[in-house]
Amino acid sequence: MPSQLAVDDISVAFGGHRALDSVALNAERGQVTGLIGPNGAGKSTLFDVISGLRKPLSGNVSLNGRDVTRAGPARRARHGLARTFQRLELFGRLSVRDNLRVAAELGPERRHAGHIADEILARLGIEHLADTTADSLSTGMGRLVEVARALAVRPSLILLDEPAAGQDVQETELFAGLLRTLAADGTAVLLVEHDMELVMSVCDTVYVLDLGRIIAAGPPGVIRRDETVLAAYLGKS
Ligand SMILES: Nc1ncnc2c1ncn2[C@@H]1O[C@H](COP(=O)(O)OP(=O)(O)OP(=O)(O)O)[C@@H](O)[C@H]1O
C-alpha cells in the first residue's frame, strides 16, 4: 500500500536562499510522524509545499499514491489532506460547535455536518465547550478546537503546525491522547512541534530538519541520542 503522504526531492528557494534542499519524507496511516528542527529550519515551508500553498523548485508530493504536485490546496483537501496553522484560524464570534459545523460542510458528508460536529466534540471530550464562542477560549483549548475543526472534514492525513504551543500540562496530556487516538483510527498524522517531550512520547517516527535538509530520521529513542541532531540543537539554543 502506498504511503498516505510521500514527499520526494523537494527544494524551495527564497531569492538565493535555499529554504528546503532535496527533502524526502513519508507519513503512514496509523502513525504519528514528527517533524522537528531549530527555528528557521524550513518546517512551515515544507507544510506549505505539502498543502499546495507553495510550489517547489523541484520534487514531488503524493497522497496515497496519487501525485498532487501540481494540484492546488482545494484539490489536495478533497484527497483527504487537512491542516492547522501556527496562529489560530477559528471564527471568533461563532460557537465551537458552529466552527466545526462550518468545516464539516466543506467535507464529504456535508449533509450530516451537525451530527459530525457533535460526534467530534464527544470524541475529544469537549462537549461542554459546544456553545462557547471561539474567541473566549484559552489559547490551549483554542488549539484543541482547531484540531477538532480539521477533523470535521474527515481527513486521511492531518498536518499539525505547533498544536501544543500555549497549552498547559493538562491540555498537552489530553492532546497527546488525542493524537494517539487519531492514529489508532487510521489517520496519518504529521506533527511539527517544539515540545520535545510531546514529540518523543507520541511519535512513531521523527524527522529532523536543519537548514533545509533532513539530517536524521528514525524512532524517538534513536533520534534522542543522535549526535548530529544534538549538535544542530545545541549550536542554536
Ligand atoms: N516568504 C518568505 N520569504 C523569504 N524567506 C522566507 C519566507 N518564508 C520563510 N523564509 C525563510 O525560509 C527559512 C525557513 O523558514 P520556515 O518558516 O519554513 O522555518 P520553520 O522551521 O518553520 O521555523 P519556526 O520553527 O521558527 O516556525 C528561514 O530562513 C526563513 O527566514
Ligand as a Chemical Component Dictionary entry (heavy atoms), coordinates in Angstrom:
data_LIG
# 
_chem_comp.id                   LIG 
_chem_comp.type                 NON-POLYMER 
_chem_comp.pdbx_formal_charge   0 
_chem_comp.three_letter_code    LIG 
# 
loop_
_chem_comp_atom.comp_id 
_chem_comp_atom.atom_id 
_chem_comp_atom.alt_atom_id 
_chem_comp_atom.type_symbol 
_chem_comp_atom.charge 
_chem_comp_atom.model_Cartn_x 
_chem_comp_atom.model_Cartn_y 
_chem_comp_atom.model_Cartn_z 
_chem_comp_atom.pdbx_ordinal 
LIG N1  N1  N 0 8.094  34.149 2.447  1  
LIG C1  C1  C 0 9.408  34.056 2.698  2  
LIG N2  N2  N 0 10.315 34.856 2.067  3  
LIG C2  C2  C 0 11.630 34.753 2.308  4  
LIG N3  N3  N 0 12.181 33.873 3.168  5  
LIG C3  C3  C 0 11.346 33.050 3.834  6  
LIG C4  C4  C 0 9.920  33.094 3.636  7  
LIG N4  N4  N 0 9.336  32.156 4.441  8  
LIG C5  C5  C 0 10.357 31.554 5.100  9  
LIG N5  N5  N 0 11.557 32.092 4.734  10 
LIG C6  C6  C 0 12.882 31.667 5.214  11 
LIG O1  O1  O 0 12.987 30.262 4.945  12 
LIG C7  C7  C 0 13.617 29.595 6.034  13 
LIG C8  C8  C 0 12.668 28.547 6.597  14 
LIG O2  O2  O 0 11.572 29.179 7.279  15 
LIG P1  P1  P 0 10.364 28.377 7.944  16 
LIG O3  O3  O 0 9.386  29.386 8.458  17 
LIG O4  O4  O 0 9.874  27.353 6.999  18 
LIG O5  O5  O 0 11.118 27.670 9.172  19 
LIG P2  P2  P 0 10.468 26.895 10.415 20 
LIG O6  O6  O 0 11.312 25.682 10.596 21 
LIG O7  O7  O 0 9.021  26.713 10.217 22 
LIG O8  O8  O 0 10.754 27.911 11.615 23 
LIG P3  P3  P 0 9.919  28.132 13.016 24 
LIG O9  O9  O 0 10.231 26.953 13.871 25 
LIG O10 O10 O 0 10.543 29.406 13.533 26 
LIG O11 O11 O 0 8.471  28.273 12.649 27 
LIG C9  C9  C 0 14.011 30.669 7.035  28 
LIG O12 O12 O 0 15.347 31.040 6.777  29 
LIG C10 C10 C 0 13.057 31.808 6.715  30 
LIG O13 O13 O 0 13.620 33.045 7.053  31 
# 
loop_
_chem_comp_bond.comp_id 
_chem_comp_bond.atom_id_1 
_chem_comp_bond.atom_id_2 
_chem_comp_bond.value_order 
_chem_comp_bond.pdbx_ordinal 
LIG N1  C1  SING 1  
LIG C1  N2  SING 2  
LIG C1  C4  DOUB 3  
LIG N2  C2  DOUB 4  
LIG C2  N3  SING 5  
LIG N3  C3  DOUB 6  
LIG C3  C4  SING 7  
LIG C3  N5  SING 8  
LIG C4  N4  SING 9  
LIG N4  C5  DOUB 10 
LIG C5  N5  SING 11 
LIG N5  C6  SING 12 
LIG C6  O1  SING 13 
LIG C6  C10 SING 14 
LIG O1  C7  SING 15 
LIG C7  C8  SING 16 
LIG C7  C9  SING 17 
LIG C8  O2  SING 18 
LIG O2  P1  SING 19 
LIG P1  O3  DOUB 20 
LIG P1  O4  SING 21 
LIG P1  O5  SING 22 
LIG O5  P2  SING 23 
LIG P2  O6  DOUB 24 
LIG P2  O7  SING 25 
LIG P2  O8  SING 26 
LIG O8  P3  SING 27 
LIG P3  O9  DOUB 28 
LIG P3  O10 SING 29 
LIG P3  O11 SING 30 
LIG C9  O12 SING 31 
LIG C9  C10 SING 32 
LIG C10 O13 SING 33 
# 
